[in-house]
Amino acid sequence: MVLVGGTCAGNPISPCDYAPAESSFVRLSAEGSLQWYDDAYADDRGSSLSGSTLADFQHLYASGSFGYRLEANTELSLWPEELLIEGSFSGDFKRYLRDDLFTVGAVEIFGDIDSGLEANVTGGLGVGRFRDVTPLAKAIKIQNAFLDAGILLAPLEEAVLLQVAQTLGEVGTTQDEKIAQVEQSLLETGLVKDDEIGARGLLRLEEIVTSIEDARLCGLDLQVRVGVSASAWPFEGLVDTLVLGWNWAAVPTPVWQWVAGATLKARPTRWDQYIAEFKFSTSRRLRETWRVRADYQLAYDHLWSAANADPTVDHRLRASLLADIAASLSVSLTGEIGYETGDEEPTAMLTIHLAYDIL
């Protein structure tokens, strides 16, 4: 999840003030990368240069009575002496009972050619909601682009921005219909210079409306789920699983996104086997086509993974500089530093990514 473009040009409205009755977000992207890796050994015997390709899919839907999330990715990496294929799928379905109280069912599948396949199926209760505020972010971006171009004589009122956002976020409306409705809404304000957006303005409007961007979310939820997990390849039987989850996201300013989450997975019949994870991410737009992002992840594995005979602590810190070089094409430079229990020294990784948005 990345950032909201543009500055808020005098509007007191926050992106998190947007509360649509229904929202839908779909994104499919393909990515290639070149990666340099400095291993955890002091003699650098595992350091390498590798390449990889990645396909990533995300679909979010929310309404007053239910919502769902589907995410999937697969990666193929070519290292000097091996080929690695790994993939994951996760999804959940929420049915709201009243206000922000919901029931939830979730499926998680992870696998690679080295360690096999693991699946978790859980269900339970939760409280809270998330809202996709991407339409309001685009509405603010349209306003600021038109102010910079001299098409708008003054910032839009809050009600107009929300109306434009509602148009952009409407499910089932074509892009051409959205562009026409937004143009009409702007003309009705009386703030458009000479009462005409013009060819240049229409091209810029179409560019923003049709642009493919990461979802921007606001919200908070807490979940308690129980179910089963299994190592499906090789199959080692079903194991009971308890999941406690906390998720939070905010867009404090139109150019800034914060995301955080914490998860505890445990086996009620084997309380000494559990894993606790915490993640935090922040991203910010510097200019129209430049973004920065930082991520931190902490994982404490207490005999949860079969590969870990002893408890382990794993730290991961990433920083990325991203540049949009075309409407659906971006390039990024990502640096990562990691340290896990037992490492002789921190690992370091430098990756160049080239990503193309298909949907």
C-alpha positions in Angstrom: 0.0 0.0 0.0 1.6 3.3 -1.1 0.9 7.0 -0.8 -1.6 9.6 -1.9 -0.2 12.0 -4.6 -0.3 15.7 -4.4 -0.7 18.2 -1.6 -4.0 19.2 -0.1 -3.9 22.8 -1.3 -5.8 24.4 1.5 -8.5 21.7 2.1 -9.0 20.8 5.7 -10.4 17.4 4.6 -8.4 14.3 5.4 -8.4 11.2 3.1 -9.6 9.2 6.1 -12.7 11.3 6.2 -13.9 9.4 3.1 -16.4 6.6 4.0 -17.9 5.1 0.8 -20.9 2.8 1.0 -19.1 0.4 -1.3 -15.6 0.1 -2.7 -13.6 -2.2 -4.9 -9.9 -2.3 -5.7 -8.2 -4.7 -8.2 -4.5 -4.7 -9.1 -2.3 -7.2 -11.1 1.3 -6.5 -11.7 4.4 -8.2 -13.0 7.9 -7.5 -11.8 11.5 -8.3 -12.7 14.5 -7.7 -10.5 18.3 -8.0 -10.2 19.5 -8.7 -6.7 22.9 -8.6 -4.9 23.0 -10.5 -1.6 25.6 -10.4 1.2 25.2 -13.5 3.4 25.3 -14.0 7.2 28.8 -15.5 7.1 31.9 -13.5 7.8 33.8 -15.2 4.8 31.0 -14.3 2.4 30.8 -17.9 1.1 27.0 -17.5 0.4 27.0 -14.0 -1.2 25.6 -13.9 -4.7 24.1 -12.1 -7.6 20.6 -13.3 -8.7 17.6 -12.4 -10.8 13.9 -13.0 -10.3 10.4 -12.5 -11.7 7.3 -11.9 -9.7 3.5 -11.7 -10.4 1.3 -10.1 -7.8 -2.5 -9.9 -7.5 -4.7 -8.0 -5.0 -8.4 -7.6 -4.8 -10.2 -5.7 -2.0 -14.0 -5.3 -1.7 -16.0 -3.6 1.1 -19.6 -2.8 1.7 -21.8 -2.1 4.7 -22.7 -5.7 5.2 -19.6 -7.7 4.1 -16.1 -7.5 2.6 -13.4 -9.7 1.4 -9.6 -9.6 0.6 -7.7 -11.8 -1.9 -4.0 -11.6 -2.4 -1.7 -13.9 -4.3 1.9 -13.8 -5.6 4.4 -16.1 -7.2 8.1 -15.6 -7.6 10.8 -17.4 -9.6 14.4 -16.7 -8.6 17.6 -17.8 -10.4 20.6 -18.0 -8.1 24.1 -19.1 -9.2 23.5 -22.7 -8.2 19.8 -23.2 -7.8 16.3 -22.3 -9.1 13.8 -21.2 -6.4 10.0 -21.1 -7.0 7.8 -19.9 -4.2 4.2 -18.6 -3.9 1.5 -17.6 -1.5 -2.2 -17.0 -1.3 -4.2 -15.4 1.4 -7.8 -14.4 1.6 -10.5 -13.5 4.2 -14.3 -12.9 4.1 -16.0 -10.7 6.7 -19.7 -10.6 7.4 -20.7 -7.6 9.6 -23.3 -8.5 12.3 -23.8 -4.9 13.5 -21.8 -1.7 13.3 -18.1 -2.8 13.2 -18.6 -6.3 14.7 -17.9 -9.1 12.2 -17.4 -12.8 11.7 -14.4 -13.7 9.6 -13.0 -16.7 7.8 -9.5 -16.8 6.5 -7.3 -19.1 4.3 -3.5 -18.8 4.0 -1.3 -21.0 1.8 2.5 -20.7 1.5 4.9 -22.9 -0.4 8.3 -23.3 -2.1 10.1 -26.1 -3.8 12.5 -26.5 -0.8 10.3 -26.5 2.3 7.0 -27.7 0.8 3.5 -26.4 1.3 1.7 -25.1 4.4 -1.9 -24.2 4.7 -4.0 -22.5 7.5 -7.8 -22.4 7.6 -9.3 -20.3 10.5 -12.5 -18.6 11.5 -13.7 -16.3 14.3 -14.8 -12.9 15.4 -13.4 -9.4 15.1 -14.2 -5.7 15.4 -13.3 -2.7 13.2 -13.3 -1.7 9.6 -11.0 -0.6 6.8 -11.9 1.9 4.1 -10.3 2.2 0.6 -9.7 6.0 0.4 -8.0 5.8 -3.0 -10.9 7.7 -4.8 -10.5 10.7 -2.4 -6.8 10.6 -3.0 -7.4 10.8 -6.7 -9.9 13.6 -6.2 -7.3 15.7 -4.3 -4.8 14.9 -7.0 -7.2 16.2 -9.7 -7.8 19.4 -7.8 -4.1 20.1 -7.3 -3.2 19.3 -10.9 -5.9 21.7 -12.1 -4.8 24.4 -9.6 -1.2 24.1 -10.9 -2.4 24.3 -14.5 -4.5 27.4 -13.8 -7.7 25.5 -14.8 -9.2 25.9 -11.2 -9.3 29.4 -9.8 -9.5 28.2 -6.1 -9.5 24.9 -4.1 -12.7 22.9 -4.2 -15.1 22.8 -1.2 -15.1 19.7 0.9 -18.5 18.6 -0.3 -17.3 18.8 -4.0 -14.2 16.8 -3.3 -16.3 14.1 -1.6 -18.7 14.1 -4.5 -15.8 13.6 -7.0 -14.4 10.9 -4.8 -17.8 9.2 -4.7 -17.9 9.3 -8.5 -14.4 7.8 -8.9 -15.1 5.1 -6.4 -18.5 4.0 -7.8 -18.5 0.3 -8.5 -19.8 -0.8 -12.0 -19.3 2.6 -13.7 -17.0 2.8 -16.8 -13.9 5.1 -16.8 -15.4 7.2 -19.5 -18.6 7.8 -17.5 -16.5 8.7 -14.4 -14.5 11.2 -16.4 -17.7 12.9 -17.8 -19.3 13.0 -14.4 -16.2 14.5 -12.8 -15.9 17.1 -15.5 -19.6 18.1 -15.0 -19.1 18.3 -11.2 -16.1 20.7 -11.6 -17.9 22.9 -14.1 -20.9 23.2 -11.8 -18.7 24.7 -9.1 -18.1 27.9 -11.1 -14.4 27.7 -10.3 -13.3 26.5 -13.7 -11.5 29.3 -15.6 -13.6 30.4 -18.6 -16.0 27.6 -17.8 -14.0 25.2 -19.9 -11.5 22.5 -18.9 -10.0 22.3 -22.3 -8.2 19.6 -24.1 -5.1 19.7 -21.9 -7.3 19.5 -18.8 -9.3 16.5 -20.1 -6.1 14.6 -20.9 -4.8 15.2 -17.4 -8.1 14.2 -15.9 -8.2 11.0 -17.9 -4.6 10.3 -16.9 -5.4 10.5 -13.2 -8.7 8.7 -13.3 -7.3 5.7 -15.3 -4.0 5.6 -13.4 -3.2 2.3 -11.6 -2.1 2.9 -8.1 -1.7 0.9 -4.8 -4.7 0.8 -2.5 -4.6 3.4 0.3 -6.5 2.3 3.4 -7.7 3.8 6.6 -8.9 1.8 9.5 -8.3 -0.6 12.4 -9.4 -4.1 13.3 -8.9 -6.8 15.9 -9.4 -10.5 15.2 -9.5 -13.8 17.1 -9.6 -16.9 14.9 -9.3 -20.6 15.5 -8.9 -23.4 13.0 -6.3 -25.9 11.7 -3.0 -25.8 9.9 -1.2 -28.5 8.0 2.0 -29.1 6.1 0.4 -30.4 2.9 3.6 -31.3 1.1 4.7 -33.6 2.7 1.4 -34.1 4.6 2.0 -34.4 8.4 -1.6 -34.2 9.6 -3.8 -31.4 10.9 -2.8 -29.2 13.9 -5.1 -26.9 15.8 -4.3 -23.2 15.4 -5.2 -20.0 17.3 -4.6 -16.6 15.6 -4.7 -13.2 17.3 -4.4 -10.3 14.8 -4.3 -6.5 15.0 -4.2 -4.3 11.8 -4.0 -0.6 11.4 -3.7 1.9 8.5 -3.8 5.7 8.2 -3.2 8.4 5.7 -2.3 11.3 8.0 -1.6 13.7 5.1 -2.4 13.4 1.4 1.1 12.4 0.6 1.8 9.9 3.5 0.6 6.3 4.2 1.2 4.4 7.5 0.4 0.7 7.9 1.1 -1.6 10.9 0.1 -5.1 12.0 0.8 -7.7 14.6 -0.1 -11.4 14.6 0.3 -14.2 17.1 -0.1 -17.8 15.9 -0.2 -20.6 18.5 -1.2 -24.2 18.9 -3.6 -24.6 21.9 -2.6 -28.2 22.4 1.1 -27.3 22.1 1.5 -24.0 23.8 5.3 -24.1 23.4 4.9 -23.7 19.6 4.0 -20.2 18.5 5.2 -17.4 16.3 4.7 -13.6 16.9 5.2 -11.1 14.1 5.1 -7.3 14.0 5.2 -5.2 10.8 5.3 -1.5 10.2 5.5 0.4 6.8 5.5 4.0 5.9 5.5 5.6 2.4 5.6 9.1 1.2 5.4 10.9 -2.2 8.3 13.3 -2.6 7.3 14.7 -6.1 4.8 13.7 -8.8 6.8 10.7 -9.9 9.0 10.0 -6.9 8.2 8.0 -3.8 10.1 6.6 -0.8 9.1 3.7 1.4 10.5 2.1 4.6 9.4 -1.3 6.2 10.4 -3.0 9.4 9.5 -6.6 10.3 10.2 -8.4 13.6 9.4 -12.2 14.0 9.8 -14.4 17.0 9.5 -18.1 16.2 9.2 -20.3 19.2 9.4 -23.8 17.7 6.6 -23.0 15.2 8.6 -23.8 12.1 9.8 -27.3 11.8 13.2 -26.0 10.5 13.8 -24.1 13.8 14.9 -26.5 16.6 15.5 -23.5 18.8 13.6 -20.2 19.3 14.7 -17.5 16.8 14.4 -13.8 16.4 14.5 -12.2 12.9 14.8 -8.5 12.1 14.2 -7.1 8.6 14.6 -3.4 7.7 14.0 -2.2 4.1 14.1 1.1 2.4 13.0 1.8 -1.2 13.2 4.7 -3.7 10.6 4.4 -6.4 10.2 6.3 -9.7 7.2 6.2 -12.1 8.7 6.2 -15.6 5.4 5.7 -17.4 1.6 5.4 -16.7 1.9 1.7 -15.7 5.7 1.3 -15.4 7.9 2.0 -12.4 11.4 1.3 -11.3 12.7 1.0 -7.7 15.9 0.5 -5.8 15.5 -1.4 -2.5 18.0 -2.0 0.2 17.5 -4.5 3.0 19.4 -5.3 6.2 18.5 -8.4 8.2 19.7 -10.2 11.3 18.5 -13.6 12.6 19.5 -15.5 15.7 22.7 -17.4 14.9 24.0 -15.2 12.1 27.6 -14.3 12.3 26.9 -10.9 10.9 23.8 -9.0 9.4 22.8 -9.8 5.9 22.5 -7.1 3.3 20.6 -7.1 0.0 20.3 -4.6 -2.8 17.6 -5.1 -5.4 16.6 -3.2 -8.6 13.0 -3.8 -9.5 11.1 -3.0 -12.7 7.3 -3.3 -12.3 4.5 -3.2 -14.8 0.8 -2.8 -13.8 -1.4 -5.0 -15.9 -4.7 -4.2 -14.1 
